[in-house]
Amino acid sequence: MKRLDPDILDYYNEAVVNMLVEKYGYSYMEALQKFVQSKTHEMLENEDCGMTEFGAGAILEIWEAEKITGDPRNSVYIRGE
């Protein structure tokens, strides 16, 4: 597994966590914990998964698909529909 550059990962963490705080009313730390412990974040960390092809809004949608279905691969962004 090739790990994503830490600066790029920090960008996504900050952007997605802020969206979670705004959309769901989580505290910053709660949102950070939920995102960092997700399969979506695990995929984002793995550069080979190509998740940086998506903007932060799409990463949020992928995270939401994971929360609903249990698998981030069920997102329309990954399925390609």
N, CA, C and O atoms as a CHARMM CRD file, in Angstrom:
* protein
*
  324
    1    1 MET  N      0.84600  -1.18100   0.00000 PROA 1      0.00000
    2    1 MET  CA     0.00000   0.00000   0.00000 PROA 1      0.00000
    3    1 MET  C      0.89100   1.24400   0.00000 PROA 1      0.00000
    4    1 MET  O      1.79100   1.37800   0.82800 PROA 1      0.00000
    5    2 LYS  N      0.62800   2.12600  -0.92000 PROA 2      0.00000
    6    2 LYS  CA     1.33900   3.40400  -0.95900 PROA 2      0.00000
    7    2 LYS  C      0.48500   4.43500  -0.22500 PROA 2      0.00000
    8    2 LYS  O     -0.64700   4.71000  -0.62300 PROA 2      0.00000
    9    3 ARG  N      1.03200   5.00100   0.84300 PROA 3      0.00000
   10    3 ARG  CA     0.28300   5.96000   1.65800 PROA 3      0.00000
   11    3 ARG  C      0.23000   7.33400   0.98400 PROA 3      0.00000
   12    3 ARG  O      1.19300   7.79100   0.36800 PROA 3      0.00000
   13    4 LEU  N     -0.91600   7.96200   1.12600 PROA 4      0.00000
   14    4 LEU  CA    -1.14100   9.29300   0.56700 PROA 4      0.00000
   15    4 LEU  C     -0.24500  10.31500   1.27000 PROA 4      0.00000
   16    4 LEU  O      0.00900  10.20900   2.47000 PROA 4      0.00000
   17    5 ASP  N      0.22400  11.29100   0.52000 PROA 5      0.00000
   18    5 ASP  CA     1.03500  12.37100   1.07600 PROA 5      0.00000
   19    5 ASP  C      0.30100  13.00200   2.27000 PROA 5      0.00000
   20    5 ASP  O     -0.88100  13.32400   2.15400 PROA 5      0.00000
   21    6 PRO  N      0.97400  13.18400   3.40700 PROA 6      0.00000
   22    6 PRO  CA     0.32100  13.72200   4.60900 PROA 6      0.00000
   23    6 PRO  C     -0.33200  15.08700   4.40600 PROA 6      0.00000
   24    6 PRO  O     -1.37200  15.35900   5.00700 PROA 6      0.00000
   25    7 ASP  N      0.24700  15.94600   3.58200 PROA 7      0.00000
   26    7 ASP  CA    -0.34900  17.26200   3.34100 PROA 7      0.00000
   27    7 ASP  C     -1.68000  17.14300   2.60700 PROA 7      0.00000
   28    7 ASP  O     -2.62200  17.87900   2.89800 PROA 7      0.00000
   29    8 ILE  N     -1.75600  16.23000   1.67000 PROA 8      0.00000
   30    8 ILE  CA    -3.00600  16.01200   0.93500 PROA 8      0.00000
   31    8 ILE  C     -4.04800  15.40700   1.86800 PROA 8      0.00000
   32    8 ILE  O     -5.21200  15.80600   1.84400 PROA 8      0.00000
   33    9 LEU  N     -3.63600  14.45300   2.68300 PROA 9      0.00000
   34    9 LEU  CA    -4.55100  13.83700   3.64400 PROA 9      0.00000
   35    9 LEU  C     -5.07300  14.87800   4.63100 PROA 9      0.00000
   36    9 LEU  O     -6.25800  14.87300   4.96500 PROA 9      0.00000
   37   10 ASP  N     -4.20600  15.76300   5.09700 PROA 10     0.00000
   38   10 ASP  CA    -4.63300  16.83200   6.01000 PROA 10     0.00000
   39   10 ASP  C     -5.68100  17.72400   5.36100 PROA 10     0.00000
   40   10 ASP  O     -6.64500  18.12800   6.01200 PROA 10     0.00000
   41   11 TYR  N     -5.49600  18.03500   4.07500 PROA 11     0.00000
   42   11 TYR  CA    -6.47900  18.85300   3.35500 PROA 11     0.00000
   43   11 TYR  C     -7.85100  18.17900   3.37700 PROA 11     0.00000
   44   11 TYR  O     -8.85100  18.80700   3.72400 PROA 11     0.00000
   45   12 TYR  N     -7.89300  16.90000   3.00500 PROA 12     0.00000
   46   12 TYR  CA    -9.16600  16.18000   2.98500 PROA 12     0.00000
   47   12 TYR  C     -9.76000  16.05900   4.38100 PROA 12     0.00000
   48   12 TYR  O    -10.96400  16.24100   4.56100 PROA 12     0.00000
   49   13 ASN  N     -8.92600  15.75500   5.36800 PROA 13     0.00000
   50   13 ASN  CA    -9.42800  15.64400   6.74000 PROA 13     0.00000
   51   13 ASN  C    -10.10700  16.93500   7.16500 PROA 13     0.00000
   52   13 ASN  O    -11.22800  16.91400   7.67400 PROA 13     0.00000
   53   14 GLU  N     -9.43500  18.04800   6.96000 PROA 14     0.00000
   54   14 GLU  CA    -9.98000  19.34500   7.37100 PROA 14     0.00000
   55   14 GLU  C    -11.28000  19.65500   6.62700 PROA 14     0.00000
   56   14 GLU  O    -12.26600  20.06300   7.24000 PROA 14     0.00000
   57   15 ALA  N    -11.28200  19.46400   5.32800 PROA 15     0.00000
   58   15 ALA  CA   -12.46200  19.79800   4.52800 PROA 15     0.00000
   59   15 ALA  C    -13.65400  18.91200   4.87700 PROA 15     0.00000
   60   15 ALA  O    -14.75700  19.41300   5.09200 PROA 15     0.00000
   61   16 VAL  N    -13.43900  17.60500   4.93500 PROA 16     0.00000
   62   16 VAL  CA   -14.54900  16.68200   5.20000 PROA 16     0.00000
   63   16 VAL  C    -15.05100  16.84000   6.62900 PROA 16     0.00000
   64   16 VAL  O    -16.26100  16.83900   6.86000 PROA 16     0.00000
   65   17 VAL  N    -14.15300  16.97400   7.57900 PROA 17     0.00000
   66   17 VAL  CA   -14.56900  17.13600   8.97700 PROA 17     0.00000
   67   17 VAL  C    -15.39000  18.41400   9.13900 PROA 17     0.00000
   68   17 VAL  O    -16.40500  18.40400   9.83600 PROA 17     0.00000
   69   18 ASN  N    -14.97900  19.49700   8.51900 PROA 18     0.00000
   70   18 ASN  CA   -15.76100  20.73500   8.60800 PROA 18     0.00000
   71   18 ASN  C    -17.14500  20.56500   7.99500 PROA 18     0.00000
   72   18 ASN  O    -18.11700  21.12000   8.50800 PROA 18     0.00000
   73   19 MET  N    -17.25000  19.81200   6.90900 PROA 19     0.00000
   74   19 MET  CA   -18.56800  19.54800   6.31400 PROA 19     0.00000
   75   19 MET  C    -19.42600  18.70200   7.25000 PROA 19     0.00000
   76   19 MET  O    -20.63100  18.93100   7.35600 PROA 19     0.00000
   77   20 LEU  N    -18.82200  17.73000   7.92800 PROA 20     0.00000
   78   20 LEU  CA   -19.56500  16.90100   8.88400 PROA 20     0.00000
   79   20 LEU  C    -20.07400  17.74400  10.04900 PROA 20     0.00000
   80   20 LEU  O    -21.20700  17.57000  10.49700 PROA 20     0.00000
   81   21 VAL  N    -19.24900  18.64600  10.53300 PROA 21     0.00000
   82   21 VAL  CA   -19.65000  19.53700  11.62300 PROA 21     0.00000
   83   21 VAL  C    -20.83800  20.38500  11.18700 PROA 21     0.00000
   84   21 VAL  O    -21.82100  20.51700  11.91600 PROA 21     0.00000
   85   22 GLU  N    -20.73900  20.95700   9.99400 PROA 22     0.00000
   86   22 GLU  CA   -21.79900  21.83600   9.49400 PROA 22     0.00000
   87   22 GLU  C    -23.08700  21.06800   9.20100 PROA 22     0.00000
   88   22 GLU  O    -24.17200  21.51600   9.57000 PROA 22     0.00000
   89   23 LYS  N    -22.97400  19.93200   8.54800 PROA 23     0.00000
   90   23 LYS  CA   -24.16000  19.20100   8.10200 PROA 23     0.00000
   91   23 LYS  C    -24.85500  18.44100   9.22800 PROA 23     0.00000
   92   23 LYS  O    -26.08400  18.40100   9.28500 PROA 23     0.00000
   93   24 TYR  N    -24.07100  17.83700  10.12700 PROA 24     0.00000
   94   24 TYR  CA   -24.64800  16.95400  11.14200 PROA 24     0.00000
   95   24 TYR  C    -24.59200  17.51900  12.55600 PROA 24     0.00000
   96   24 TYR  O    -25.15000  16.92200  13.47600 PROA 24     0.00000
   97   25 GLY  N    -23.93200  18.65000  12.74400 PROA 25     0.00000
   98   25 GLY  CA   -23.86400  19.26200  14.06200 PROA 25     0.00000
   99   25 GLY  C    -22.94100  18.55600  15.04100 PROA 25     0.00000
  100   25 GLY  O    -23.03800  18.76900  16.25000 PROA 25     0.00000
  101   26 TYR  N    -22.04400  17.71400  14.52900 PROA 26     0.00000
  102   26 TYR  CA   -21.06300  17.05900  15.39200 PROA 26     0.00000
  103   26 TYR  C    -20.07800  18.10200  15.91000 PROA 26     0.00000
  104   26 TYR  O    -19.86700  19.14000  15.28300 PROA 26     0.00000
  105   27 SER  N    -19.47800  17.80900  17.06600 PROA 27     0.00000
  106   27 SER  CA   -18.33800  18.61900  17.48500 PROA 27     0.00000
  107   27 SER  C    -17.19100  18.30300  16.52500 PROA 27     0.00000
  108   27 SER  O    -17.21800  17.29000  15.82600 PROA 27     0.00000
  109   28 TYR  N    -16.18800  19.17400  16.49700 PROA 28     0.00000
  110   28 TYR  CA   -15.05800  18.93900  15.59800 PROA 28     0.00000
  111   28 TYR  C    -14.39300  17.60200  15.90700 PROA 28     0.00000
  112   28 TYR  O    -14.10000  16.82700  14.99600 PROA 28     0.00000
  113   29 MET  N    -14.15500  17.33200  17.18300 PROA 29     0.00000
  114   29 MET  CA   -13.46400  16.09100  17.56600 PROA 29     0.00000
  115   29 MET  C    -14.30500  14.85600  17.23600 PROA 29     0.00000
  116   29 MET  O    -13.76800  13.83800  16.79900 PROA 29     0.00000
  117   30 GLU  N    -15.61700  14.94300  17.44200 PROA 30     0.00000
  118   30 GLU  CA   -16.50200  13.82100  17.11600 PROA 30     0.00000
  119   30 GLU  C    -16.48600  13.55100  15.61100 PROA 30     0.00000
  120   30 GLU  O    -16.41200  12.39900  15.18300 PROA 30     0.00000
  121   31 ALA  N    -16.55400  14.60200  14.82300 PROA 31     0.00000
  122   31 ALA  CA   -16.53000  14.45000  13.36800 PROA 31     0.00000
  123   31 ALA  C    -15.19600  13.87600  12.90500 PROA 31     0.00000
  124   31 ALA  O    -15.15800  13.00300  12.03800 PROA 31     0.00000
  125   32 LEU  N    -14.10900  14.36400  13.48100 PROA 32     0.00000
  126   32 LEU  CA   -12.78600  13.85800  13.12500 PROA 32     0.00000
  127   32 LEU  C    -12.67900  12.37300  13.44400 PROA 32     0.00000
  128   32 LEU  O    -12.17200  11.59400  12.63700 PROA 32     0.00000
  129   33 GLN  N    -13.15400  11.98600  14.61300 PROA 33     0.00000
  130   33 GLN  CA   -13.10500  10.57600  15.01100 PROA 33     0.00000
  131   33 GLN  C    -13.93300   9.71600  14.06100 PROA 33     0.00000
  132   33 GLN  O    -13.47100   8.66400  13.62000 PROA 33     0.00000
  133   34 LYS  N    -15.13900  10.14800  13.74400 PROA 34     0.00000
  134   34 LYS  CA   -16.00700   9.37300  12.85500 PROA 34     0.00000
  135   34 LYS  C    -15.37100   9.20000  11.47300 PROA 34     0.00000
  136   34 LYS  O    -15.42600   8.11900  10.88700 PROA 34     0.00000
  137   35 PHE  N    -14.77600  10.26200  10.96500 PROA 35     0.00000
  138   35 PHE  CA   -14.18700  10.18700   9.63400 PROA 35     0.00000
  139   35 PHE  C    -12.91400   9.34700   9.63200 PROA 35     0.00000
  140   35 PHE  O    -12.75400   8.47200   8.78100 PROA 35     0.00000
  141   36 VAL  N    -12.01500   9.60000  10.56600 PROA 36     0.00000
  142   36 VAL  CA   -10.72000   8.91300  10.58700 PROA 36     0.00000
  143   36 VAL  C    -10.87800   7.41600  10.83600 PROA 36     0.00000
  144   36 VAL  O    -10.04600   6.62800  10.38600 PROA 36     0.00000
  145   37 GLN  N    -11.92500   7.01500  11.54300 PROA 37     0.00000
  146   37 GLN  CA   -12.13600   5.60100  11.83800 PROA 37     0.00000
  147   37 GLN  C    -12.96200   4.88000  10.77200 PROA 37     0.00000
  148   37 GLN  O    -13.32400   3.71700  10.95400 PROA 37     0.00000
  149   38 SER  N    -13.25800   5.55000   9.68000 PROA 38     0.00000
  150   38 SER  CA   -14.11200   4.96400   8.64600 PROA 38     0.00000
  151   38 SER  C    -13.31200   4.20600   7.58800 PROA 38     0.00000
  152   38 SER  O    -12.10900   4.41000   7.42000 PROA 38     0.00000
  153   39 LYS  N    -14.01900   3.32700   6.88300 PROA 39     0.00000
  154   39 LYS  CA   -13.42400   2.63100   5.73600 PROA 39     0.00000
  155   39 LYS  C    -13.10500   3.63500   4.62400 PROA 39     0.00000
  156   39 LYS  O    -12.13300   3.47400   3.88600 PROA 39     0.00000
  157   40 THR  N    -13.93300   4.66300   4.51900 PROA 40     0.00000
  158   40 THR  CA   -13.69900   5.70600   3.51600 PROA 40     0.00000
  159   40 THR  C    -12.33100   6.34600   3.73300 PROA 40     0.00000
  160   40 THR  O    -11.57400   6.54800   2.78400 PROA 40     0.00000
  161   41 HSD  N    -12.02400   6.65900   4.97600 PROA 41     0.00000
  162   41 HSD  CA   -10.72700   7.27200   5.28600 PROA 41     0.00000
  163   41 HSD  C     -9.59200   6.28900   5.02100 PROA 41     0.00000
  164   41 HSD  O     -8.53100   6.67500   4.53000 PROA 41     0.00000
  165   42 GLU  N     -9.81600   5.03700   5.34300 PROA 42     0.00000
  166   42 GLU  CA    -8.80700   4.00600   5.06800 PROA 42     0.00000
  167   42 GLU  C     -8.49300   3.94900   3.57500 PROA 42     0.00000
  168   42 GLU  O     -7.33300   3.84000   3.17900 PROA 42     0.00000
  169   43 MET  N     -9.53800   4.02400   2.75200 PROA 43     0.00000
  170   43 MET  CA    -9.33900   4.03100   1.30700 PROA 43     0.00000
  171   43 MET  C     -8.62900   5.31000   0.85900 PROA 43     0.00000
  172   43 MET  O     -7.77500   5.27100  -0.02600 PROA 43     0.00000
  173   44 LEU  N     -8.98500   6.43800   1.47000 PROA 44     0.00000
  174   44 LEU  CA    -8.35700   7.71200   1.13600 PROA 44     0.00000
  175   44 LEU  C     -6.86000   7.68000   1.44700 PROA 44     0.00000
  176   44 LEU  O     -6.05700   8.20900   0.67800 PROA 44     0.00000
  177   45 GLU  N     -6.48900   7.07700   2.54800 PROA 45     0.00000
  178   45 GLU  CA    -5.07400   6.98000   2.94000 PROA 45     0.00000
  179   45 GLU  C     -4.25000   6.14900   1.95600 PROA 45     0.00000
  180   45 GLU  O     -3.04700   6.36500   1.80800 PROA 45     0.00000
  181   46 ASN  N     -4.89800   5.20900   1.29200 PROA 46     0.00000
  182   46 ASN  CA    -4.21800   4.32000   0.35400 PROA 46     0.00000
  183   46 ASN  C     -4.21400   4.97700  -1.02700 PROA 46     0.00000
  184   46 ASN  O     -5.23100   4.99200  -1.72100 PROA 46     0.00000
  185   47 GLU  N     -3.08400   5.50900  -1.40800 PROA 47     0.00000
  186   47 GLU  CA    -2.98900   6.23100  -2.68100 PROA 47     0.00000
  187   47 GLU  C     -3.39400   5.35900  -3.86600 PROA 47     0.00000
  188   47 GLU  O     -3.89200   5.86900  -4.86900 PROA 47     0.00000
  189   48 ASP  N     -3.18600   4.05800  -3.75600 PROA 48     0.00000
  190   48 ASP  CA    -3.52800   3.13600  -4.84000 PROA 48     0.00000
  191   48 ASP  C     -5.03400   3.08100  -5.11800 PROA 48     0.00000
  192   48 ASP  O     -5.44900   2.66900  -6.20100 PROA 48     0.00000
  193   49 CYS  N     -5.84900   3.49200  -4.14700 PROA 49     0.00000
  194   49 CYS  CA    -7.30700   3.49000  -4.34600 PROA 49     0.00000
  195   49 CYS  C     -7.77800   4.64300  -5.22700 PROA 49     0.00000
  196   49 CYS  O     -8.89500   4.60300  -5.74400 PROA 49     0.00000
  197   50 GLY  N     -6.95500   5.65700  -5.40500 PROA 50     0.00000
  198   50 GLY  CA    -7.29300   6.75500  -6.30600 PROA 50     0.00000
  199   50 GLY  C     -8.38000   7.69000  -5.81400 PROA 50     0.00000
  200   50 GLY  O     -9.03600   8.34700  -6.62300 PROA 50     0.00000
  201   51 MET  N     -8.58600   7.76500  -4.51900 PROA 51     0.00000
  202   51 MET  CA    -9.66400   8.60000  -3.97800 PROA 51     0.00000
  203   51 MET  C     -9.41900  10.09400  -4.17700 PROA 51     0.00000
  204   51 MET  O    -10.35700  10.88600  -4.09000 PROA 51     0.00000
  205   52 THR  N     -8.18200  10.48800  -4.44100 PROA 52     0.00000
  206   52 THR  CA    -7.91000  11.91100  -4.64700 PROA 52     0.00000
  207   52 THR  C     -8.43200  12.40300  -5.99600 PROA 52     0.00000
  208   52 THR  O     -8.33800  13.59200  -6.30000 PROA 52     0.00000
  209   53 GLU  N     -8.97500  11.50800  -6.79500 PROA 53     0.00000
  210   53 GLU  CA    -9.65100  11.92000  -8.03100 PROA 53     0.00000
  211   53 GLU  C    -10.94600  12.66000  -7.70000 PROA 53     0.00000
  212   53 GLU  O    -11.50000  13.35800  -8.54900 PROA 53     0.00000
  213   54 PHE  N    -11.42700  12.50500  -6.46400 PROA 54     0.00000
  214   54 PHE  CA   -12.68200  13.11000  -6.01900 PROA 54     0.00000
  215   54 PHE  C    -12.40600  14.32900  -5.15700 PROA 54     0.00000
  216   54 PHE  O    -11.40500  14.38300  -4.44300 PROA 54     0.00000
  217   55 GLY  N    -13.29200  15.29900  -5.22600 PROA 55     0.00000
  218   55 GLY  CA   -13.21700  16.44600  -4.33100 PROA 55     0.00000
  219   55 GLY  C    -13.71600  16.07200  -2.94600 PROA 55     0.00000
  220   55 GLY  O    -14.22200  14.97100  -2.72800 PROA 55     0.00000
  221   56 ALA  N    -13.56700  16.99800  -2.01900 PROA 56     0.00000
  222   56 ALA  CA   -13.96600  16.73900  -0.63600 PROA 56     0.00000
  223   56 ALA  C    -15.46800  16.45900  -0.52300 PROA 56     0.00000
  224   56 ALA  O    -15.87600  15.63600   0.29700 PROA 56     0.00000
  225   57 GLY  N    -16.28600  17.12300  -1.32300 PROA 57     0.00000
  226   57 GLY  CA   -17.72900  16.87500  -1.29100 PROA 57     0.00000
  227   57 GLY  C    -18.07600  15.45700  -1.69100 PROA 57     0.00000
  228   57 GLY  O    -18.97600  14.84700  -1.11400 PROA 57     0.00000
  229   58 ALA  N    -17.37400  14.93400  -2.66700 PROA 58     0.00000
  230   58 ALA  CA   -17.59500  13.54700  -3.08700 PROA 58     0.00000
  231   58 ALA  C    -17.12200  12.58000  -2.00700 PROA 58     0.00000
  232   58 ALA  O    -17.75600  11.55000  -1.77800 PROA 58     0.00000
  233   59 ILE  N    -16.01700  12.90200  -1.34300 PROA 59     0.00000
  234   59 ILE  CA   -15.53800  12.05200  -0.25100 PROA 59     0.00000
  235   59 ILE  C    -16.58200  12.01800   0.85900 PROA 59     0.00000
  236   59 ILE  O    -16.81700  10.96800   1.45600 PROA 59     0.00000
  237   60 LEU  N    -17.20700  13.15300   1.13900 PROA 60     0.00000
  238   60 LEU  CA   -18.28600  13.18000   2.13400 PROA 60     0.00000
  239   60 LEU  C    -19.42200  12.26300   1.70000 PROA 60     0.00000
  240   60 LEU  O    -19.94800  11.50800   2.51900 PROA 60     0.00000
  241   61 GLU  N    -19.80900  12.31200   0.43600 PROA 61     0.00000
  242   61 GLU  CA   -20.89400  11.45100  -0.05100 PROA 61     0.00000
  243   61 GLU  C    -20.50300   9.98200   0.05800 PROA 61     0.00000
  244   61 GLU  O    -21.34100   9.14500   0.39400 PROA 61     0.00000
  245   62 ILE  N    -19.26200   9.66300  -0.21800 PROA 62     0.00000
  246   62 ILE  CA   -18.78500   8.28300  -0.09500 PROA 62     0.00000
  247   62 ILE  C    -18.86700   7.84400   1.36700 PROA 62     0.00000
  248   62 ILE  O    -19.27900   6.72000   1.65300 PROA 62     0.00000
  249   63 TRP  N    -18.47800   8.72200   2.29300 PROA 63     0.00000
  250   63 TRP  CA   -18.57800   8.43700   3.72600 PROA 63     0.00000
  251   63 TRP  C    -20.03800   8.20100   4.11600 PROA 63     0.00000
  252   63 TRP  O    -20.34200   7.28200   4.87500 PROA 63     0.00000
  253   64 GLU  N    -20.94200   9.03800   3.59100 PROA 64     0.00000
  254   64 GLU  CA   -22.36800   8.87900   3.89500 PROA 64     0.00000
  255   64 GLU  C    -22.88900   7.54400   3.36600 PROA 64     0.00000
  256   64 GLU  O    -23.67500   6.87900   4.04100 PROA 64     0.00000
  257   65 ALA  N    -22.46300   7.14800   2.17700 PROA 65     0.00000
  258   65 ALA  CA   -22.86700   5.84500   1.63000 PROA 65     0.00000
  259   65 ALA  C    -22.38000   4.72200   2.53400 PROA 65     0.00000
  260   65 ALA  O    -23.08700   3.73800   2.74900 PROA 65     0.00000
  261   66 GLU  N    -21.18000   4.87200   3.05800 PROA 66     0.00000
  262   66 GLU  CA   -20.65300   3.86800   3.99100 PROA 66     0.00000
  263   66 GLU  C    -21.50800   3.80800   5.25300 PROA 66     0.00000
  264   66 GLU  O    -21.81500   2.71700   5.73500 PROA 66     0.00000
  265   67 LYS  N    -21.89300   4.95300   5.79100 PROA 67     0.00000
  266   67 LYS  CA   -22.69800   4.97700   7.01600 PROA 67     0.00000
  267   67 LYS  C    -24.05800   4.32500   6.78500 PROA 67     0.00000
  268   67 LYS  O    -24.58300   3.66600   7.68200 PROA 67     0.00000
  269   68 ILE  N    -24.63200   4.49600   5.60800 PROA 68     0.00000
  270   68 ILE  CA   -25.95700   3.94400   5.30600 PROA 68     0.00000
  271   68 ILE  C    -25.87900   2.46500   4.96700 PROA 68     0.00000
  272   68 ILE  O    -26.69600   1.67600   5.44200 PROA 68     0.00000
  273   69 THR  N    -24.90700   2.08000   4.15100 PROA 69     0.00000
  274   69 THR  CA   -24.87100   0.70600   3.62600 PROA 69     0.00000
  275   69 THR  C    -23.80600  -0.17700   4.26500 PROA 69     0.00000
  276   69 THR  O    -23.84500  -1.40000   4.13200 PROA 69     0.00000
  277   70 GLY  N    -22.85200   0.44800   4.96300 PROA 70     0.00000
  278   70 GLY  CA   -21.76600  -0.32200   5.55500 PROA 70     0.00000
  279   70 GLY  C    -20.55000  -0.47400   4.65500 PROA 70     0.00000
  280   70 GLY  O    -19.53200  -1.02500   5.07400 PROA 70     0.00000
  281   71 ASP  N    -20.64900   0.01200   3.41700 PROA 71     0.00000
  282   71 ASP  CA   -19.53300  -0.14400   2.47900 PROA 71     0.00000
  283   71 ASP  C    -19.41500   1.10400   1.60600 PROA 71     0.00000
  284   71 ASP  O    -20.35300   1.43700   0.88200 PROA 71     0.00000
  285   72 PRO  N    -18.28000   1.79700   1.66500 PROA 72     0.00000
  286   72 PRO  CA   -18.13100   3.00200   0.84500 PROA 72     0.00000
  287   72 PRO  C    -18.18700   2.71500  -0.64700 PROA 72     0.00000
  288   72 PRO  O    -18.44700   3.62100  -1.43900 PROA 72     0.00000
  289   73 ARG  N    -17.95100   1.49100  -1.03500 PROA 73     0.00000
  290   73 ARG  CA   -17.97400   1.14000  -2.46200 PROA 73     0.00000
  291   73 ARG  C    -19.38500   1.18100  -3.05000 PROA 73     0.00000
  292   73 ARG  O    -19.55800   1.05700  -4.26200 PROA 73     0.00000
  293   74 ASN  N    -20.39100   1.35400  -2.19200 PROA 74     0.00000
  294   74 ASN  CA   -21.76500   1.48400  -2.66900 PROA 74     0.00000
  295   74 ASN  C    -22.08800   2.90200  -3.13100 PROA 74     0.00000
  296   74 ASN  O    -23.18900   3.15200  -3.62200 PROA 74     0.00000
  297   75 SER  N    -21.15800   3.82000  -2.98500 PROA 75     0.00000
  298   75 SER  CA   -21.35700   5.19300  -3.43100 PROA 75     0.00000
  299   75 SER  C    -21.43800   5.24200  -4.95600 PROA 75     0.00000
  300   75 SER  O    -20.76300   4.47900  -5.64700 PROA 75     0.00000
  301   76 VAL  N    -22.26000   6.13700  -5.46500 PROA 76     0.00000
  302   76 VAL  CA   -22.35400   6.29500  -6.91700 PROA 76     0.00000
  303   76 VAL  C    -21.02700   6.75600  -7.50800 PROA 76     0.00000
  304   76 VAL  O    -20.75000   6.48900  -8.67700 PROA 76     0.00000
  305   77 TYR  N    -20.21400   7.43600  -6.73000 PROA 77     0.00000
  306   77 TYR  CA   -18.91300   7.88600  -7.22900 PROA 77     0.00000
  307   77 TYR  C    -17.99400   6.71100  -7.51200 PROA 77     0.00000
  308   77 TYR  O    -17.22500   6.74000  -8.47200 PROA 77     0.00000
  309   78 ILE  N    -18.06700   5.69500  -6.69700 PROA 78     0.00000
  310   78 ILE  CA   -17.19600   4.53700  -6.88800 PROA 78     0.00000
  311   78 ILE  C    -17.82300   3.54300  -7.85800 PROA 78     0.00000
  312   78 ILE  O    -17.12200   2.92900  -8.66100 PROA 78     0.00000
  313   79 ARG  N    -19.13800   3.38400  -7.78500 PROA 79     0.00000
  314   79 ARG  CA   -19.81800   2.46700  -8.71100 PROA 79     0.00000
  315   79 ARG  C    -19.79800   3.00300 -10.13200 PROA 79     0.00000
  316   79 ARG  O    -19.85900   2.23200 -11.08900 PROA 79     0.00000
  317   80 GLY  N    -19.71300   4.32900 -10.27500 PROA 80     0.00000
  318   80 GLY  CA   -19.62400   4.93200 -11.60300 PROA 80     0.00000
  319   80 GLY  C    -20.94800   5.09500 -12.31100 PROA 80     0.00000
  320   80 GLY  O    -20.99200   5.12100 -13.54000 PROA 80     0.00000
  321   81 GLU  N    -22.01400   5.20400 -11.57000 PROA 81     0.00000
  322   81 GLU  CA   -23.33800   5.37100 -12.19900 PROA 81     0.00000
  323   81 GLU  C    -23.61400   6.80700 -12.52400 PROA 81     0.00000
  324   81 GLU  O    -24.67800   7.12700 -13.05400 PROA 81     0.00000
